[in-house]
Amino acid sequence: MGIALKGIDVSVAYAIWSGLGITFISLIGVIFFNEEFNIVKGLGIFMIIIGVLLLRIY
C-alpha cells in the first residue's frame, strides 16, 4: 500500500483498500464458511465494486 500512495491520494487509496477488504472478506465467508448469501448482500458487494471502480477511473 505504501507504493500505491506515491501515485494516488491517501483518501482514494484508503477507500479502495477498505472497499476491497470488505468485499473479499464477505466472499470468503460465503465460499468457505457457508454464510448466507442473499440478494441484499449481493447488491451491496456489487455496489462496493462499482464504487471502487469509479474511484479508480476518476
Summary of the structure (lengths in Angstrom):
residues: 58
radius of gyration: 13.2
end to end distance: 19.1
largest distance: 38.8
contacts: 125
relative contact order: 0.15
helix: 79%
strand: 0%
